[in-house]
Every structure is written in structure tokens, then in C-alpha cells.
Amino acid sequence: MATFRRALTQGGVYFFTVNTYRRQRILTEPSIYAALKIAMQHVKASHPFNIKAFVLLSDYLHCIWHLPAGDVNYALRWSLIKRHVSQAVRSHLTEEGTDSRAKRRGLGLWQRRFWEHQIRDDNDFMRHVDYIHFNPVKHGYVQRVADWPYSTFHRLVESGVYSQNWAGGNEVELAYGD
């Protein structure tokens, strides 16, 4: 089994990618989306973190979190979020797992691991925020970023970071990065 070395900086800012098991296209289904929102709120209440950017696609999500000073335990937060969502939507899942997954009592919603990248500086942060929000256009879900409902893009438009028509056509003028 591979050994993964994770970046651990107290109070750090991290970019995450979390996938569904076997890339099932189910995260934007209303019951799963609602369960994910509730799970994140519940975990944020007991283990605080600040969501700087977020996008949910049908088979994965990207987000940037800022952890509190003195805290590095994003793995616990992801474990709790995944567990809460899986338990909430258990009746919607078909258990097509392996012996290994059954031994770990996995329900077949989430890929076991997640990908993380520690944000290094302001430029790295800005490029990742743009990447997150442009992702639905990149993958052909929508023509304009503003048309994708599962994103913090709308919150950032309200706060003046993005214009409503950012990345709305063939030419992409990035709000933050190059």
C-alpha cells in the first residue's frame, strides 16, 4: 500500500478534490446535494474551517479551505463529511463494492482518498479560485460560469470579486490569475 505524505501547516489554506467512487455522476442529485450541504454545516460547527471557494460537479467537487490557527486536521473533517453524507443517503446507494470496501463498511459513494494541495501564496490562491469556478465550463456543463448553481461564484459576484459575466463566452478574462 502506498504511503501518502500530506502537507500539514497549522492554519493553512488547502485546495481539495474529492471524487465519487468509480466516478458516479450523482453528487448534484437533490438528495445528495442537500445531504452534502448539511454535512458541511454540521462539521463546520464542530470543527471550524472557512470555505474560500467551492464547486460541485456530478462526480467530484473542488474547494479551498482555510483552517483555524493551530489546526491541521482537514483529514478528520473530510472523513466526517463523507460519513455524514453516506449515512444520510444510504437508501439511494447501490452497494457494488469490493471485499475490501465491505470490510471497511464503505457505502460506495466516495472514493477513499482525496487530493490536496497546500496553497503557497496569493498568486497560487487566485489561480485555484479561478480554476474552481471555471471548471463547469471547462467540462461542458454550462456555457457561462454564472449558469452553474453549485458554486461559490455567485457569492463572490455579490462581494465584488467577479463580475456576473466573468468567463461568460469564448474569451476568458480571469478575475484573479493569468
C-alpha positions as CSV (number, residue, x, y, z in Angstrom):
1,M,0.0,0.0,0.0
2,A,1.3,3.4,-0.9
3,T,2.2,5.9,1.8
4,F,1.0,9.4,1.2
5,R,2.7,12.4,2.6
6,R,0.3,15.2,3.3
7,A,1.1,18.9,3.6
8,L,0.3,19.9,7.2
9,T,0.6,23.6,8.1
10,Q,-1.4,24.8,11.1
11,G,-3.9,27.3,9.9
12,G,-3.1,26.6,6.3
13,V,-5.1,27.1,3.1
14,Y,-5.7,24.0,1.1
15,F,-7.2,23.1,-2.3
16,F,-9.1,19.8,-2.4
17,T,-10.5,17.5,-5.0
18,V,-12.9,14.8,-3.7
19,N,-14.3,12.2,-6.1
20,T,-17.2,9.8,-6.0
21,Y,-16.5,6.1,-6.0
22,R,-16.0,4.9,-9.6
23,R,-16.8,8.5,-10.7
24,Q,-20.6,8.0,-10.3
25,R,-22.4,11.1,-11.6
26,I,-24.7,11.6,-8.6
27,L,-23.5,14.5,-6.4
28,T,-25.8,17.0,-8.0
29,E,-28.9,14.9,-7.3
30,P,-31.1,16.9,-5.0
31,S,-31.0,14.5,-2.0
32,I,-27.2,14.1,-2.2
33,Y,-26.6,17.8,-2.7
34,A,-28.8,18.6,0.3
35,A,-27.0,16.0,2.4
36,L,-23.6,17.4,1.5
37,K,-24.7,21.0,2.4
38,I,-26.0,19.8,5.8
39,A,-22.9,17.6,6.4
40,M,-20.5,20.5,5.7
41,Q,-22.5,22.8,8.0
42,H,-22.6,20.2,10.8
43,V,-18.8,19.5,10.5
44,K,-18.0,23.3,10.3
45,A,-19.9,23.8,13.6
46,S,-17.8,21.2,15.5
47,H,-14.5,21.5,13.6
48,P,-14.4,25.1,12.1
49,F,-13.0,25.9,8.7
50,N,-13.7,28.7,6.2
51,I,-14.7,27.8,2.6
52,K,-13.0,30.2,0.3
53,A,-14.1,28.7,-3.0
54,F,-16.3,25.7,-3.9
55,V,-17.7,23.9,-6.9
56,L,-19.7,20.7,-7.1
57,L,-19.9,18.7,-10.3
58,S,-21.8,15.5,-10.7
59,D,-18.9,13.2,-9.9
60,Y,-16.5,15.3,-7.8
61,L,-16.0,18.6,-6.0
62,H,-13.2,21.1,-5.7
63,C,-12.9,23.5,-2.8
64,I,-10.4,25.7,-0.9
65,W,-10.5,25.7,2.9
66,H,-8.7,27.9,5.4
67,L,-8.2,26.1,8.6
68,P,-8.1,27.9,12.0
69,A,-4.8,28.8,13.6
70,G,-3.2,25.8,15.3
71,D,-5.3,23.3,13.3
72,V,-4.1,20.9,10.6
73,N,-6.7,18.2,10.7
74,Y,-8.5,18.5,7.4
75,A,-8.5,14.7,7.0
76,L,-10.8,14.3,10.0
77,R,-13.2,16.9,8.5
78,W,-13.3,15.1,5.2
79,S,-13.9,11.8,6.9
80,L,-16.8,13.2,8.9
81,I,-18.3,14.9,5.9
82,K,-18.1,11.8,3.8
83,R,-19.6,9.7,6.5
84,H,-22.5,12.1,7.2
85,V,-23.4,12.3,3.5
86,S,-23.1,8.5,3.0
87,Q,-25.3,7.8,6.0
88,A,-27.9,10.4,5.0
89,V,-28.3,9.0,1.5
90,R,-27.7,5.3,2.3
91,S,-31.1,4.3,0.8
92,H,-30.2,5.9,-2.5
93,L,-26.9,4.0,-2.9
94,T,-26.4,0.7,-4.6
95,E,-23.8,-1.3,-2.8
96,E,-21.5,-2.6,-5.6
97,G,-18.4,-2.8,-3.5
98,T,-15.4,-5.0,-3.1
99,D,-14.5,-7.2,-0.2
100,S,-12.1,-4.5,1.0
101,R,-14.8,-1.9,0.8
102,A,-17.2,-4.2,2.7
103,K,-14.6,-4.8,5.4
104,R,-14.2,-1.0,5.9
105,R,-18.0,-0.6,5.8
106,G,-17.8,1.7,2.8
107,L,-21.2,2.5,1.2
108,G,-19.8,3.1,-2.3
109,L,-20.4,6.8,-2.6
110,W,-16.9,8.3,-2.1
111,Q,-13.5,7.4,-3.4
112,R,-11.5,6.5,-0.3
113,R,-8.9,9.2,-0.6
114,F,-8.9,12.8,-1.7
115,W,-6.4,15.1,-3.3
116,E,-5.0,18.1,-1.5
117,H,-2.6,20.9,-2.4
118,Q,-1.4,23.4,0.1
119,I,-1.8,26.9,-1.3
120,R,1.6,28.6,-1.3
121,D,0.9,32.3,-1.9
122,D,-1.6,34.8,-3.1
123,N,-1.0,34.0,-6.8
124,D,-1.5,30.3,-6.2
125,F,-4.7,31.0,-4.3
126,M,-6.1,33.2,-7.1
127,R,-5.3,30.7,-9.8
128,H,-7.0,27.9,-7.9
129,V,-10.1,30.1,-7.2
130,D,-10.4,30.8,-10.9
131,Y,-9.8,27.2,-11.8
132,I,-12.6,26.1,-9.4
133,H,-15.2,28.5,-10.8
134,F,-14.3,27.9,-14.4
135,N,-14.5,24.1,-14.0
136,P,-18.2,23.6,-15.1
137,V,-17.5,25.5,-18.3
138,K,-14.3,23.5,-18.9
139,H,-16.1,20.3,-18.7
140,G,-19.1,21.4,-20.8
141,Y,-21.8,21.5,-18.1
142,V,-22.6,25.2,-19.0
143,Q,-21.5,27.9,-21.4
144,R,-21.2,30.6,-18.7
145,V,-19.8,30.3,-15.2
146,A,-22.8,32.2,-13.9
147,D,-25.1,29.5,-15.2
148,W,-23.7,26.8,-12.8
149,P,-25.7,26.8,-9.5
150,Y,-23.4,24.6,-7.4
151,S,-20.6,27.1,-6.8
152,T,-19.3,29.9,-4.6
153,F,-19.0,32.0,-7.8
154,H,-22.4,33.7,-7.0
155,R,-21.2,34.7,-3.5
156,L,-18.1,36.2,-5.0
157,V,-20.1,38.1,-7.5
158,E,-22.1,39.7,-4.7
159,S,-18.9,40.6,-2.9
160,G,-17.4,42.2,-6.0
161,V,-14.6,39.8,-6.7
162,Y,-16.1,38.6,-10.0
163,S,-18.4,40.3,-12.5
164,Q,-21.6,38.5,-13.3
165,N,-20.5,37.8,-16.9
166,W,-17.0,36.6,-15.9
167,A,-15.9,33.7,-18.2
168,G,-19.3,34.0,-20.0
169,G,-18.1,33.5,-23.6
170,N,-15.3,32.3,-25.7
171,E,-12.8,34.7,-24.2
172,V,-11.9,34.2,-20.6
173,E,-10.7,37.2,-18.6
174,L,-9.7,35.7,-15.3
175,A,-10.7,37.6,-12.2
176,Y,-7.6,36.6,-10.3
177,G,-5.0,34.7,-12.2
178,D,-3.3,34.8,-15.6
